[in-house]
Amino acid sequence: MSLVIPVLDDADLLDRCLEAVARQTRLPDEVVVVDNGSADASAEVARRHGARVVAEPVRGIPAAASCGYDAASGDVVLRCDADTVPPEDWVERVGRAFEQDATLGALTGPGTFYDLPRGRARVARVFYMRGYYWGIHAALAGVPLWGSNMAMRRSTWESVSGRVHRDDPRVHDDIDLSFQLPAGTVVRYDRALVVGVSGRTFDSPATLWRRFDWAFRTLALGWRTAPPWTRWARRLSPGRS
């Protein structure tokens, strides 16, 4: 199993993430950190933890994440972000899910916000996290992947690597990848597969709005291929995925 982590100027958060990775009950076979042009010590932190550092000069999470997936050698490719803090059994549980279900193409789960006050964290999880899942699920007519906590088979990535909008920095790479998955791909949401993430998305209204703007853009791109009513009709038709 390969773990891919895109990073841009997040040395301190990456250090915390990789410390959590080192405590896993089942270690990934490799950790690929994609340096997206950091001016801080992100690359040095990654190497200190034994990760393989790959440079991606094209700015944006879509380009960085895609570069990491391309570089990964594992049959199962896990993905988190530099601000993710996975529980100690995260890699083990992901690996077991793919080992037990040969039809599983991708797996994802939710997160909790470890650096927000308890009340704000609860509100953010209910309205933002669940809103993301149910809103994108409705638009996609399927289970959406979430980049801070996901995994997929290498064959799943290879089926979409030429279709994702990897050079558009204003695209949510995880939503875009979800839209590009072939019909019939088995994607599972495991509500118990929870990771910790930073609540910095809520630092300011401008930061939060930027993420919504990216979401609207990604949805528009996905619907060019098939609008939601077409996707739901295809999914609900007898004998079709």
C-alpha positions in Angstrom: 0.0 0.0 0.0 1.2 3.5 -0.9 0.2 6.7 1.0 0.1 9.9 -1.0 0.3 13.3 0.7 0.3 16.6 -1.3 1.9 19.5 0.5 2.5 23.2 0.0 4.2 25.2 2.8 2.8 23.0 5.6 5.9 21.8 7.3 4.6 21.8 10.9 1.3 20.1 10.0 3.1 17.6 7.8 5.4 16.7 10.7 2.4 16.0 12.9 0.8 13.9 10.1 3.9 11.8 9.5 4.3 11.2 13.2 0.8 9.7 13.2 1.7 7.6 10.2 4.7 6.3 12.0 2.5 5.0 14.8 0.3 3.0 12.5 -0.4 -0.7 13.5 0.2 -1.5 9.8 2.7 0.8 8.1 2.2 1.7 4.5 4.8 0.2 2.2 5.7 3.6 1.0 4.9 7.3 1.7 4.9 9.6 -1.3 5.0 13.3 -0.3 4.3 15.6 -3.3 6.0 18.9 -2.8 4.0 21.5 -4.8 6.7 24.2 -4.7 7.1 24.8 -0.9 9.2 27.6 0.3 9.4 26.2 3.8 10.9 22.9 5.2 8.1 20.6 4.0 10.4 18.5 1.8 13.0 18.2 4.5 10.4 17.1 7.0 9.1 14.5 4.6 12.6 13.1 4.0 13.4 13.1 7.8 10.4 10.8 8.2 11.6 8.5 5.4 9.1 9.5 2.8 9.8 9.7 -0.9 9.6 13.3 -2.1 8.3 14.0 -5.6 8.2 17.5 -7.0 5.2 18.8 -8.9 5.9 22.4 -10.2 2.3 22.9 -11.5 0.5 24.6 -8.6 -2.7 23.2 -7.2 -3.9 20.2 -5.3 -5.3 18.5 -8.5 -1.8 18.5 -10.1 -0.1 17.5 -6.9 -2.4 14.7 -6.0 -2.4 13.3 -9.5 1.4 13.4 -9.5 1.4 11.4 -6.3 -1.0 8.8 -7.6 1.1 8.4 -10.8 4.3 7.9 -8.7 2.8 5.5 -6.2 3.7 1.8 -6.7 1.2 0.1 -4.4 -1.8 -1.9 -5.5 -3.8 0.2 -3.1 -3.2 4.0 -2.9 -4.2 5.8 0.2 -4.5 9.6 0.3 -4.6 12.2 3.1 -3.6 15.8 3.4 -0.8 17.4 5.3 -3.2 18.5 8.1 -4.7 15.0 8.5 -4.0 13.1 11.7 -5.1 9.5 11.1 -5.8 7.1 14.1 -3.3 4.3 14.7 -5.4 1.6 12.9 -6.2 3.7 9.8 -3.9 2.0 7.3 -4.7 -1.4 8.8 -8.4 -0.9 8.4 -8.1 0.4 4.9 -6.0 -2.6 3.9 -8.4 -5.0 5.4 -11.3 -3.5 3.6 -9.7 -4.0 0.2 -8.4 -7.5 1.1 -11.9 -8.6 2.2 -13.8 -7.2 -0.8 -12.3 -7.8 -4.2 -15.0 -5.7 -5.9 -14.1 -2.6 -3.8 -12.7 0.2 -6.1 -12.4 3.0 -3.6 -13.0 3.8 0.1 -13.6 7.0 2.0 -14.7 8.2 5.5 -15.3 11.4 7.5 -13.2 13.6 9.7 -13.3 15.6 12.9 -11.8 19.0 13.4 -9.1 18.7 16.1 -8.2 22.4 16.4 -11.6 23.9 16.7 -13.4 24.5 20.0 -15.8 21.6 20.8 -19.0 23.5 20.0 -17.6 24.8 16.6 -16.1 21.5 15.8 -19.5 19.7 16.3 -21.3 22.3 14.2 -18.7 22.1 11.5 -18.9 18.3 11.4 -22.7 18.2 11.2 -23.2 21.0 8.7 -20.0 21.0 6.6 -18.8 17.4 6.7 -22.3 15.8 6.4 -23.4 18.6 4.0 -20.4 17.8 1.8 -21.3 14.1 1.7 -25.0 14.4 1.1 -24.8 17.4 -1.2 -22.1 15.9 -3.5 -23.8 12.5 -3.2 -27.0 14.0 -4.6 -25.1 15.8 -7.4 -23.0 12.8 -8.2 -25.6 10.0 -7.8 -23.0 8.1 -5.9 -20.6 8.1 -3.0 -18.1 11.0 -3.2 -14.5 10.6 -2.2 -13.0 13.0 0.4 -9.3 13.8 -0.2 -8.3 14.0 3.5 -9.4 10.4 4.0 -9.6 8.1 1.1 -8.0 5.1 -0.7 -8.4 3.4 -4.1 -7.0 0.6 -6.1 -4.3 1.4 -8.5 -6.5 0.1 -11.3 -9.2 2.6 -10.2 -6.8 5.5 -10.6 -5.5 4.2 -13.9 -9.1 4.2 -15.2 -9.5 7.9 -14.6 -5.9 9.3 -14.7 -6.4 10.7 -18.2 -9.8 12.3 -17.5 -9.3 14.2 -14.3 -8.7 18.0 -14.5 -5.3 17.8 -13.0 -4.1 21.2 -14.4 -7.0 23.3 -13.0 -6.1 24.6 -9.5 -9.7 25.7 -9.0 -11.1 22.2 -9.0 -11.7 20.0 -6.0 -9.6 17.1 -7.0 -11.6 14.5 -4.9 -15.0 15.6 -6.3 -13.5 15.6 -9.8 -12.1 12.2 -9.4 -15.5 10.9 -8.1 -17.2 12.3 -11.2 -14.7 10.6 -13.5 -15.0 7.1 -12.0 -16.5 4.6 -14.5 -20.1 3.5 -14.0 -20.2 0.5 -11.8 -17.1 1.4 -9.7 -17.8 0.3 -6.1 -17.1 3.2 -3.7 -17.8 2.7 0.0 -18.3 5.3 2.7 -17.2 4.0 6.1 -18.6 6.3 8.8 -16.4 4.6 11.4 -13.2 5.3 9.4 -12.6 8.8 11.0 -9.5 10.9 10.8 -8.6 14.2 12.4 -8.3 17.3 10.2 -7.6 21.0 10.7 -10.5 23.4 10.8 -8.5 26.1 9.0 -11.2 26.1 6.3 -13.2 28.1 8.7 -10.5 30.7 9.4 -12.4 33.4 7.4 -15.5 33.8 5.3 -13.2 34.3 2.3 -11.4 30.9 2.9 -14.7 29.1 3.2 -16.2 30.8 0.1 -13.2 29.8 -2.0 -13.9 26.2 -1.3 -17.5 26.6 -2.2 -16.5 28.4 -5.4 -14.2 25.4 -6.3 -17.0 23.0 -5.6 -19.4 24.9 -7.9 -16.8 24.9 -10.6 -16.1 21.2 -10.2 -19.8 20.3 -10.3 -20.2 22.3 -13.5 -17.3 20.4 -15.1 -18.7 17.1 -14.0 -22.2 17.8 -15.3 -20.9 18.6 -18.7 -20.5 14.9 -19.2 -23.7 13.9 -17.4 -26.2 16.1 -15.4 -27.5 14.7 -12.1 -30.9 13.6 -13.5 -29.0 11.5 -16.1 -26.8 10.0 -13.4 -29.7 9.1 -11.2 -31.7 7.7 -14.0 -28.7 5.5 -15.0 -28.2 4.4 -11.4 -31.9 3.6 -10.7 -32.5 1.8 -14.0 -32.9 -1.9 -13.5 -29.8 -3.9 -14.5 -27.6 -0.8 -14.7 -25.0 0.7 -12.3 
